[in-house]
Amino acid sequence: MSYYLLLANNAFFVAAANWGQSGATWLLGQLKWLAFAFVGISLAVSILKKNTVGVVVTLLLGALVIYFIGNPSKLEAIGNSLGQIFGF
């Protein structure tokens, strides 16, 4: 039963000519919301423990991760620049 639901859920990937791009866009959107959930849970735990440093670090790292999920080309550009600097 769950196999059929999985196939029905992913039917839009094969319906369009650019199914690869649609799948990647969908996956990045899901990862963004998953990251928001993890940051929110981590913030809640840090606030309940009254851990100010944990709140600040979670906000900064969470914002950085969510930014790179939304703009993967920026992370690729940084990687290419570092590769040229270190000769990779």
Secondary structure, DSSP 8 states (H G I E B T S, - for coil): -HHHHHHHHTHHHHHSTTHHHHHHHHHHHHHHHHHHHHHHHHHHHHHHTT-HHHHHHHHHHHHHHHHHHH-HHHHHHHHHHHHHHHT-
